[in-house]
C-alpha cells in the first residue's frame, strides 16, 4: 500500500501536459481484438488500469510490442480463446472495470465472449444490462453463472437490428458498436453515447474498414462488414485530468498552463469552472489559469437562486469531475449545490473534506451543498484514505491547498487514473512525496 505525504499551502507555477485519455484507451485497446492485422496506438497513459488491460490482452494471445513511451503495437492474429474460461482470466478480468469491453469484439469476431463481474471504483452500482441487452438484440445467447459471477454471450452470426438503448452508456455503446461492425446487415443504435472518446472509437473503426455513420450524434448507423484491417490511432488528452488541473490551480492560487488540451473536445468543462468564478483562458490549444489572488466567486442564476452543477450524458457535464468541483467550491465565495445523479456512493468522501474544515451539507447520497470560505479560512491538513480515483485526486487537491502536512493512504486508487503524478506535481512546485510500504 502506498501513501502520499503532502505539505500544503504552496503556490504552484509552470506547465503541465495532460496524459492520454484513460476512458478512451479502455475502448480503443479492446478494439484491437477485431482484426488479425497490426494496430498501432499512441499516447497511451501509463496507469494501473490501462497496464492491467494490456497484460490481459497479452495473456489472451495478443502480440504486444512497446514502441516507445506511450506507443504500442498490437496484433490479435493468434488468440488463445481457452484463456477466457481459465481461473487466471476470472481473476484478472475481475480486477478491471474496462475488461467488459473485450466482450463485444470477441463476440463479433469469434462468436463468443466471456467476462467475470468487473471490479473498479467503489462509487455505487454500475450495471451491465445495456451491454448484454444490446448483444442479445444482435442475436447472441446470454448466460450467467451466479456462483462465480461469470457472464457469457455466444452467437454463430450476429445480425444487424434497430435498438433503443435504455441509457446512453458510454461503455455499453462502445461494446455494442464493436459487436455490430462485423454483424450481418445494418444496425441502428438510438440513445447512443456520443462523447469525444466514443467518437474517437468510431473514427478508428472506420479507418479499419467499418461503415459507421452518425458519429457525434445519439443515432448511430452501422453497416456490417466481413473483416477489419489494421490502423494507427492517437488518444485525445484526458479531459478529466485537464479539469483536475484547472481545479488545482484555482485552489492553490497558482498560475498554470495546461498544454495541448484539444479545446474542441472539452464540452462544458471550461464553462462549468467559469461558473465557479475561475478564469479559464484559451491560448491556442492551451488553457491558461492565472493566479486567483483575490479568490473566485460562484455565479448565481440570473434570478438569484443558488447555482446547481449536475452531471449528464455528453454534451452535459461529466460525472467524473463533480468530486473536483465540490472540493474547489469549498474555497469559493458563495454557495453551490452539487448533484451527482449517476452513482449513489460517489459523494461519501465529503466527510474527509469536512474534517479539513470545509462547510458542506450532505443532503442525501446524491446531493451536497457547499458554502465557500472565500479563502478566509484555510483548509486544515489531516490523514485520509482514497476511496476511488476521482475522490482521491480531489482529496489530493484539497491537501495541496491546506495548511500543514496531510497524509493520503490507498493511493493506488489515484495511480489507476493519473500517471507519474508525483513527478509531474513536483515539477510545478508541489511539496509531495510518495512512501511505499
C-alpha positions in Angstrom: 0.0 0.0 0.0 1.3 3.5 -0.9 0.9 6.8 0.9 1.3 10.4 -0.2 2.8 13.0 2.2 1.7 16.4 1.2 2.9 19.8 2.6 0.1 22.1 1.6 -0.3 25.8 1.2 2.3 26.4 -1.5 1.6 28.2 -4.8 2.5 26.3 -7.9 3.7 27.6 -11.3 4.6 26.2 -14.7 3.2 24.0 -17.4 1.6 20.6 -17.2 0.9 18.2 -20.1 -2.3 16.1 -19.7 -1.9 12.4 -20.2 -3.7 10.3 -22.9 -7.4 9.7 -22.1 -8.0 6.8 -19.8 -11.6 6.2 -20.8 -10.7 6.4 -24.5 -7.8 4.0 -24.0 -10.1 1.3 -22.4 -12.3 1.3 -25.6 -9.5 1.6 -28.2 -7.4 -1.2 -26.7 -10.3 -3.6 -26.8 -10.9 -2.8 -30.4 -7.6 -4.4 -31.4 -9.3 -7.7 -31.0 -11.5 -7.0 -34.1 -8.7 -7.6 -36.6 -5.8 -10.0 -37.1 -3.8 -7.1 -38.6 -1.4 -4.9 -36.6 -2.8 -1.8 -34.8 -0.6 0.9 -33.5 -1.8 3.2 -30.7 -0.1 6.3 -29.4 -0.5 8.5 -26.3 -1.5 5.5 -24.1 -1.4 6.6 -20.4 0.9 4.7 -18.2 -1.6 4.0 -15.4 -2.6 0.9 -13.5 -6.0 0.3 -15.2 -4.6 0.5 -18.7 -1.5 -1.6 -17.9 -3.8 -4.3 -16.4 -5.8 -4.3 -19.7 -2.6 -4.6 -21.8 -1.5 -7.6 -19.6 -4.9 -9.2 -20.0 -4.7 -8.8 -23.8 -1.2 -10.2 -23.9 -2.4 -13.2 -21.8 -5.2 -13.7 -24.3 -2.6 -14.1 -27.0 -2.4 -10.6 -28.5 1.2 -9.8 -29.6 2.1 -6.6 -27.7 5.2 -4.5 -28.6 6.2 -1.3 -26.8 7.5 1.1 -29.4 8.3 4.0 -27.1 6.8 5.8 -24.1 3.0 5.8 -24.7 3.1 3.9 -28.0 2.4 0.3 -28.6 1.6 -2.1 -31.4 -1.0 -4.9 -31.0 -1.7 -7.8 -33.3 -4.5 -10.3 -32.4 -3.8 -12.9 -35.1 -3.3 -15.9 -32.9 -5.5 -15.8 -29.8 -5.8 -18.3 -27.0 -9.6 -18.4 -26.5 -9.3 -21.1 -23.9 -7.8 -18.4 -21.6 -11.3 -16.9 -21.4 -12.6 -19.8 -19.3 -9.5 -20.1 -17.1 -9.2 -19.3 -13.4 -6.5 -16.8 -14.3 -8.8 -14.8 -16.6 -11.5 -14.8 -14.0 -9.1 -13.3 -11.5 -7.5 -10.7 -13.9 -10.8 -9.7 -15.5 -12.5 -9.2 -12.2 -9.9 -6.5 -11.2 -10.6 -4.1 -14.0 -13.8 -2.3 -14.9 -12.9 -1.8 -18.5 -12.5 -5.5 -19.2 -16.2 -5.7 -20.0 -15.4 -4.1 -23.4 -13.5 -7.2 -24.7 -16.8 -9.0 -24.9 -18.2 -7.1 -28.0 -15.1 -7.6 -30.2 -14.7 -11.3 -29.2 -18.4 -12.0 -29.8 -18.2 -10.3 -33.2 -15.1 -12.0 -34.4 -15.1 -15.4 -32.7 -18.8 -15.9 -31.8 -18.3 -15.9 -28.1 -17.3 -13.5 -25.3 -16.9 -14.1 -21.6 -16.2 -11.9 -18.6 -16.3 -12.1 -14.8 -18.2 -9.4 -13.0 -15.7 -6.5 -13.3 -14.4 -4.5 -10.4 -13.2 -0.9 -10.3 -14.3 2.1 -8.2 -16.5 1.6 -5.2 -18.8 4.5 -6.2 -22.0 2.6 -6.5 -23.7 0.2 -8.8 -22.7 0.2 -12.5 -25.0 -2.3 -14.1 -24.1 -4.2 -17.3 -27.6 -4.7 -18.6 -27.2 -2.2 -21.5 -24.2 -4.2 -22.9 -25.9 -7.6 -22.8 -29.3 -6.4 -23.9 -27.5 -5.0 -27.0 -25.7 -8.3 -27.7 -29.0 -10.2 -27.3 -30.7 -7.8 -29.8 -27.9 -8.7 -32.3 -28.8 -12.4 -31.9 -26.5 -13.6 -29.1 -27.5 -16.1 -26.4 -26.8 -14.9 -22.9 -25.8 -17.0 -19.9 -24.8 -16.0 -16.3 -23.3 -18.2 -13.7 -24.4 -16.8 -10.4 -22.0 -18.9 -8.3 -18.8 -17.3 -9.7 -20.4 -14.1 -11.3 -19.4 -15.1 -14.8 -21.1 -13.7 -17.8 -21.1 -15.2 -21.3 -22.6 -14.5 -24.8 -22.4 -16.7 -27.9 -23.6 -16.4 -31.4 -22.8 -18.2 -34.7 -23.6 -15.0 -36.6 -24.6 -11.6 -35.3 -27.4 -9.9 -37.3 -28.0 -6.2 -37.5 -31.1 -4.7 -35.9 -32.6 -1.5 -34.7 -32.2 -0.8 -31.0 -33.0 1.9 -28.5 -30.6 1.8 -25.5 -32.2 2.1 -22.1 -29.4 4.6 -21.2 -26.7 6.5 -23.0 -24.0 4.3 -21.5 -20.5 5.1 -22.9 -19.0 1.6 -22.4 -22.3 0.0 -23.4 -22.4 1.9 -26.6 -18.8 1.2 -27.4 -19.2 -2.5 -26.7 -22.3 -2.8 -28.9 -20.7 -0.8 -31.7 -17.7 -3.1 -31.7 -20.0 -6.1 -31.9 -22.2 -4.6 -34.7 -19.4 -3.6 -37.1 -18.9 -7.3 -38.0 -22.6 -8.2 -37.9 -24.6 -9.2 -41.0 -26.8 -6.3 -42.2 -27.4 -2.9 -40.7 -27.7 -1.9 -37.1 -29.1 1.4 -35.7 -28.4 2.5 -32.2 -30.6 5.2 -30.8 -29.8 7.0 -27.5 -26.2 6.1 -28.1 -23.5 7.9 -26.1 -21.8 10.5 -28.2 -18.8 11.9 -26.2 -15.5 12.5 -27.9 -13.9 9.2 -26.7 -16.8 7.2 -28.4 -16.4 9.4 -31.5 -12.7 8.5 -31.5 -13.5 4.8 -31.3 -15.9 5.1 -34.3 -13.4 7.1 -36.4 -10.7 4.5 -35.7 -13.1 1.6 -36.6 -14.0 3.4 -39.9 -10.3 3.7 -40.7 -10.1 -0.1 -40.2 -12.9 -0.5 -42.7 -16.1 -0.3 -40.7 -19.1 1.7 -42.0 -20.4 3.8 -39.2 -22.4 7.0 -39.8 -23.9 9.5 -37.4 -20.7 9.8 -35.4 -21.1 12.5 -32.8 -24.8 12.1 -32.6 -27.0 9.9 -30.5 -28.2 7.9 -33.5 -25.5 5.6 -35.0 -26.0 3.6 -38.1 -23.6 0.7 -38.7 -23.5 -1.3 -41.9 -21.8 -4.6 -41.1 -18.6 -5.6 -42.9 -16.9 -9.0 -43.2 -13.4 -8.0 -41.9 -11.5 -5.1 -40.5 -7.8 -4.2 -41.1 -5.1 -2.5 -39.2 -4.6 1.2 -38.5 -2.8 3.7 -36.3 -4.6 5.8 -33.7 -3.6 8.6 -31.2 -5.5 9.2 -28.0 -7.0 12.5 -27.1 -5.8 14.2 -23.9 -7.6 13.2 -20.8 -10.4 15.7 -20.1 -10.8 14.6 -16.5 -7.2 15.3 -15.8 -7.5 18.7 -17.5 -10.4 19.5 -15.2 -8.4 18.3 -12.2 -5.5 20.7 -13.1 -7.9 23.6 -13.5 -9.3 22.9 -10.0 -5.8 22.5 -8.6 -4.6 25.9 -10.0 -7.6 27.7 -8.5 -7.5 26.1 -5.1 -3.8 26.8 -4.7 -3.9 30.3 -6.2 -1.4 29.2 -8.8 -0.6 30.3 -12.3 -0.7 27.2 -14.5 -0.7 26.5 -18.2 -2.3 23.2 -19.3 -0.8 22.2 -22.6 -2.4 20.7 -25.7 -5.9 20.2 -24.3 -7.9 19.7 -27.5 -10.3 22.5 -26.7 -13.0 21.5 -29.1 -13.4 18.2 -27.2 -13.8 19.7 -23.7 -17.5 20.5 -24.0 -19.0 22.1 -20.9 -15.8 21.7 -18.7 -14.4 25.3 -19.2 -17.8 26.9 -18.7 -18.6 25.0 -15.5 -15.3 26.1 -13.9 -16.1 29.7 -15.1 -19.4 29.5 -13.3 -17.4 28.8 -10.1 -15.6 32.2 -10.8 -12.4 30.6 -12.2 -10.7 32.4 -15.1 -10.1 29.8 -17.8 -8.3 31.5 -20.7 -7.8 29.9 -24.1 -4.3 30.3 -25.6 -4.2 28.4 -28.9 -4.8 24.8 -27.8 -3.6 25.5 -24.2 -5.5 26.6 -21.1 -4.0 29.4 -19.0 -5.1 29.7 -15.4 -3.9 33.0 -13.8 -3.3 33.4 -10.1 -6.6 33.9 -8.3 -5.1 36.3 -5.8 -8.5 37.7 -4.8 -10.2 34.3 -4.9 -13.1 33.3 -7.1 -16.9 33.9 -6.8 -19.6 31.5 -7.7 -22.2 32.9 -10.2 -25.8 32.5 -9.1 -28.6 32.0 -11.7 -30.0 35.2 -13.2 -33.0 35.1 -10.8 -30.6 35.0 -7.8 -31.1 31.3 -7.0 -28.2 29.0 -6.0 -26.1 27.5 -8.7 -26.6 23.8 -9.3 -23.9 21.8 -11.0 -25.1 18.3 -12.1 -23.8 15.5 -14.2 -25.4 14.5 -17.5 -24.6 12.4 -20.6 -22.4 14.2 -23.2 -22.6 17.0 -24.1 -23.6 17.6 -20.4 -21.0 17.8 -17.6 -19.1 14.6 -16.9 -19.8 13.0 -13.5 -16.0 12.3 -13.1 -15.4 16.0 -12.4 -18.1 16.5 -9.8 -15.8 15.5 -6.9 -13.2 18.1 -8.0 -15.9 20.8 -8.4 -17.1 20.0 -4.9 -13.6 20.5 -3.4 -12.9 23.6 -5.4 -16.1 25.2 -4.3 -15.1 24.9 -0.6 -12.8 28.0 -1.1 -15.0 29.9 -3.4 -17.1 33.0 -2.5 -20.8 31.9 -2.5 -22.7 28.6 -2.4 -23.3 25.8 -4.9 -25.4 22.6 -5.0 -23.6 19.6 -6.5 -26.0 16.9 -7.8 -24.4 13.6 -8.6 -27.1 11.7 -10.4 -25.4 8.6 -11.6 -23.6 7.0 -8.7 -25.0 6.8 -5.2 -21.7 6.4 -3.3 -19.5 9.0 -5.1 -20.2 11.8 -2.6 -19.4 9.8 0.5 -15.8 11.1 0.6 -17.1 14.6 1.7 -16.7 13.7 5.4 -13.0 13.8 4.9 -13.2 17.3 3.4 -15.5 18.4 6.3 -12.8 17.1 8.7 -10.4 19.6 7.0 -12.8 22.4 7.8 -15.0 22.7 4.8 -18.6 23.8 5.1 -20.6 21.0 3.3 -24.1 19.8 3.9 -24.6 16.3 2.5 -28.3 16.4 1.7 -28.5 12.8 0.6 -26.3 10.3 -1.2 -26.6 12.3 -4.5 -26.6 16.0 -3.4 -24.3 18.2 -1.4 -24.5 21.9 -0.7 -21.1 23.7 -0.4 -20.7 27.0 1.4 -17.4 28.5 0.3 -14.8 30.0 2.7 -13.6 32.6 0.2 -10.1 31.7 1.4 -10.9 33.4 4.7 -10.5 30.1 6.5 -7.9 27.7 5.0 -8.5 24.0 5.0 -6.5 22.1 7.6 -4.2 19.1 7.0 -5.4 15.7 8.0 -4.9 12.0 7.4 -7.2 10.4 4.7 -7.8 7.3 2.7 -8.6 7.5 -1.0 -11.8 5.6 -1.8 -11.7 5.9 -5.6 -9.8 7.6 -8.4 -11.8 10.9 -8.6 -12.3 11.3 -4.8 -8.6 10.5 -4.4 -7.5 13.3 -6.7 -10.0 15.7 -5.1 -8.5 14.9 -1.7 -5.0 15.5 -3.1 -6.1 18.9 -4.4 -7.6 19.7 -1.0 -4.4 18.7 0.7 -2.2 20.8 -1.6 -4.2 23.8 -0.7 -4.5 23.0 3.0 -2.4 24.4 5.9 0.0 21.8 7.3 1.0 18.3 6.2 -1.6 15.8 5.1 -1.3 12.1 4.6 -3.3 10.1 2.0 -3.4 6.3 2.1 -4.5 3.8 -0.6 -3.0 6.0 -3.3 -3.1 3.0 -5.7 -6.7 4.3 -6.4 -5.2 7.5 -7.7 -2.5 5.6 -9.7 -5.3 3.9 -11.5 -6.1 7.1 -13.3 -3.2 9.5 -13.1 0.3 8.7 -14.4 3.6 9.8 -12.8 1.6 12.2 -10.6 4.3 12.8 -8.0 7.0 13.8 -10.5 4.6 15.9 -12.5 3.3 17.8 -9.5 6.9 18.3 -8.1 7.9 19.9 -11.4 5.4 22.7 -10.9 6.4 23.2 -7.2 4.2 20.8 -5.2 5.6 19.5 -1.9 4.6 15.9 -2.2 6.4 12.6 -1.6 5.4 9.0 -2.0 6.0 6.3 0.6 5.5 2.7 -0.4 5.1 0.2 2.4 
